[in-house]
Amino acid sequence: MASFEIHGGKPLKGELIPQGAKNEALQVLCAPLLTPEKVTISNIPDIVDVNKLISLLQAMGVKIEKVEKGTYIFQAKEIDLDYLKTEDFKNRASSLRGSVMIVGPLLARFGVGYLPKPGGDKIGRRRLDTHFEGFKMLGAKFNYDAGEHFYSVEAKKLKGTYIHLDEASVTGTANVVMAAVLAEGETVIYNAACEPYLQQLCKMLNSMGANISGIGSNLLTIKGVKSLKGCYHRILPDMIEIGSFIGLAAMTGSEITIKDVSWENLGIIPNVFRKLGIKIERQGDDMFIPAQDHYEIESFIDGSIMTIADAPWPGFTPDLLSIILVVATQAKGSVLIHQKMFESRLFFVDKLIDMGAQIILCDPHRATVIGLDRMQQLRGIQMTSPDIRAGVSLLIAALSAEGKSVIHNIEQIDRGYQDIDIRLNNLGADIRRIG
């Protein structure tokens, strides 16, 4: 098990280019299954979860050609459906949460879709009902083998219908959209997720010949088509990484420029960080964060304590609440962090408390942070990364801390962040990969 050894307390300076968006990649990499033609995708991040999905597609029979770093051509001309019942498929697909999104395209094009219970972060319950309820409404027959933890859906022909999703699940919406594009007739999806990554998937499908309207809203209308063709698609920069870099700059008192951030797709993310008192300047499509000695958390108009909570897009993404919480530990003032979606995501705060942060964990969903206003620097400790986002939050805390920190289980960080140690060391950080 690899670890990071971090010597903190060093201000960083320089430019960072965000990687391609992990959450978009996991969706759009499944779309080539919908066509026998070639699909070119660029700005694919070189991270564990994405590489696992690429390997899984290859094992299923997708021909994959690497054009250059981050750009691949996919051609799903011949898919080995028998492979989907093998132990190798079960092992590969169960190690990756994103594998769930192969089911919609397979069902749409081949009439069958199989999936073992997918893996991913242990951050709380992440049910799959939304996916399979959507497939059933399109006319698929669903079966779950509880002994084997194996899901299957089958349909001779999917038929368009009205679907009111029980939750605005991003992956659930993506899966049902990919199934509906080849269904007979019209499908209307209400309470659809509308994250930029989902918008990107819909735009990609339209460029392949699909007919999707309402993109960017929670009401999607899909007119089924007989077949889809190839296309070229470029993945957006990763908004979670951009938010992580904003937090890093604030915590370490660094001057950092984040290049090509795609401002129009960041939503309220910059403003939420501004509520913590962090200065953010727009320079074209770049983001400049000046070095700050202090940053002060705003309060509400009536003087009550600031609350920052996650919500479905266009609300604040849950993936950045861990970063917000860490950044608040060195701010002036207090804030209540309310993580509504996942009940285990705040459990990493015990490590921050060990580092000297003042945090009250109210319950599995809420934590109150009393900012230290840099009066007391966090201290380096040994810790273990529980999930991708908590891992990077702990890395940011360690980079701001006094002395040496060691973070174990950094495979979790590698799942979502490409060469994070190399990129930050180029700005003056002292991170060593050991083991």
GIDA-V405642 format. One record per residue. N is the residue number from 1. RES is the residue in one letter. BURIAL is I if it has 24 or more other C-alpha atoms within 12 Angstrom, else O. Layout:
n/res/burial
N/RES/BURIAL
N/RES/BURIAL
//
This chain:
n/res/burial
1/M/O
2/A/O
3/S/I
4/F/I
5/E/I
6/I/I
7/H/I
8/G/I
9/G/I
10/K/I
11/P/I
12/L/I
13/K/I
14/G/I
15/E/I
16/L/I
17/I/I
18/P/I
19/Q/I
20/G/I
21/A/I
22/K/I
23/N/I
24/E/I
25/A/I
26/L/I
27/Q/I
28/V/I
29/L/I
30/C/I
31/A/I
32/P/I
33/L/I
34/L/I
35/T/I
36/P/I
37/E/I
38/K/I
39/V/I
40/T/I
41/I/I
42/S/I
43/N/I
44/I/I
45/P/I
46/D/I
47/I/I
48/V/I
49/D/I
50/V/I
51/N/I
52/K/I
53/L/I
54/I/I
55/S/I
56/L/I
57/L/I
58/Q/I
59/A/I
60/M/I
61/G/I
62/V/I
63/K/I
64/I/I
65/E/O
66/K/O
67/V/O
68/E/O
69/K/O
70/G/I
71/T/I
72/Y/I
73/I/I
74/F/I
75/Q/I
76/A/I
77/K/I
78/E/I
79/I/I
80/D/I
81/L/I
82/D/O
83/Y/I
84/L/I
85/K/O
86/T/O
87/E/O
88/D/O
89/F/I
90/K/I
91/N/I
92/R/I
93/A/I
94/S/I
95/S/I
96/L/I
97/R/I
98/G/I
99/S/I
100/V/I
101/M/I
102/I/I
103/V/I
104/G/I
105/P/I
106/L/I
107/L/I
108/A/I
109/R/I
110/F/I
111/G/I
112/V/I
113/G/I
114/Y/I
115/L/I
116/P/I
117/K/I
118/P/I
119/G/I
120/G/I
121/D/I
122/K/I
123/I/I
124/G/O
125/R/O
126/R/I
127/R/O
128/L/I
129/D/I
130/T/I
131/H/I
132/F/I
133/E/I
134/G/I
135/F/I
136/K/I
137/M/I
138/L/I
139/G/I
140/A/I
141/K/I
142/F/I
143/N/O
144/Y/O
145/D/O
146/A/O
147/G/O
148/E/O
149/H/O
150/F/I
151/Y/I
152/S/I
153/V/I
154/E/I
155/A/I
156/K/O
157/K/I
158/L/I
159/K/I
160/G/I
161/T/I
162/Y/I
163/I/I
164/H/I
165/L/I
166/D/O
167/E/I
168/A/I
169/S/I
170/V/I
171/T/I
172/G/I
173/T/I
174/A/I
175/N/I
176/V/I
177/V/I
178/M/I
179/A/I
180/A/I
181/V/I
182/L/I
183/A/I
184/E/O
185/G/O
186/E/I
187/T/I
188/V/I
189/I/I
190/Y/I
191/N/I
192/A/I
193/A/I
194/C/I
195/E/I
196/P/I
197/Y/I
198/L/I
199/Q/I
200/Q/I
201/L/I
202/C/I
203/K/I
204/M/I
205/L/I
206/N/I
207/S/O
208/M/I
209/G/I
210/A/I
211/N/I
212/I/I
213/S/I
214/G/I
215/I/I
216/G/I
217/S/I
218/N/I
219/L/I
220/L/I
221/T/I
222/I/I
223/K/I
224/G/I
225/V/I
226/K/O
227/S/I
228/L/I
229/K/I
230/G/I
231/C/I
232/Y/I
233/H/I
234/R/I
235/I/I
236/L/I
237/P/I
238/D/I
239/M/I
240/I/I
241/E/I
242/I/I
243/G/I
244/S/I
245/F/I
246/I/I
247/G/I
248/L/I
249/A/I
250/A/I
251/M/I
252/T/I
253/G/I
254/S/I
255/E/I
256/I/I
257/T/I
258/I/I
259/K/I
260/D/I
261/V/I
262/S/I
263/W/I
264/E/O
265/N/I
266/L/I
267/G/I
268/I/I
269/I/I
270/P/I
271/N/O
272/V/I
273/F/I
274/R/I
275/K/I
276/L/I
277/G/I
278/I/I
279/K/I
280/I/I
281/E/O
282/R/O
283/Q/O
284/G/O
285/D/O
286/D/I
287/M/I
288/F/I
289/I/I
290/P/I
291/A/I
292/Q/I
293/D/O
294/H/I
295/Y/I
296/E/I
297/I/I
298/E/I
299/S/O
300/F/O
301/I/O
302/D/O
303/G/O
304/S/O
305/I/O
306/M/I
307/T/I
308/I/I
309/A/I
310/D/I
311/A/I
312/P/I
313/W/I
314/P/O
315/G/I
316/F/I
317/T/I
318/P/I
319/D/I
320/L/I
321/L/I
322/S/I
323/I/I
324/I/I
325/L/I
326/V/I
327/V/I
328/A/I
329/T/I
330/Q/I
331/A/I
332/K/I
333/G/I
334/S/I
335/V/I
336/L/I
337/I/I
338/H/I
339/Q/I
340/K/I
341/M/I
342/F/I
343/E/O
344/S/I
345/R/I
346/L/I
347/F/I
348/F/I
349/V/I
350/D/I
351/K/I
352/L/I
353/I/I
354/D/O
355/M/I
356/G/I
357/A/I
358/Q/I
359/I/I
360/I/I
361/L/I
362/C/O
363/D/O
364/P/O
365/H/I
366/R/I
367/A/I
368/T/I
369/V/I
370/I/I
371/G/I
372/L/I
373/D/I
374/R/I
375/M/O
376/Q/O
377/Q/I
378/L/I
379/R/I
380/G/I
381/I/I
382/Q/I
383/M/I
384/T/I
385/S/I
386/P/I
387/D/I
388/I/I
389/R/I
390/A/I
391/G/I
392/V/I
393/S/I
394/L/I
395/L/I
396/I/I
397/A/I
398/A/I
399/L/I
400/S/I
401/A/I
402/E/I
403/G/O
404/K/I
405/S/I
406/V/I
407/I/I
408/H/I
409/N/I
410/I/I
411/E/I
412/Q/I
413/I/I
414/D/I
415/R/I
416/G/I
417/Y/I
418/Q/I
419/D/I
420/I/I
421/D/I
422/I/O
423/R/O
424/L/I
425/N/I
426/N/O
427/L/I
428/G/I
429/A/I
430/D/I
431/I/I
432/R/I
433/R/I
434/I/O
435/G/O
//
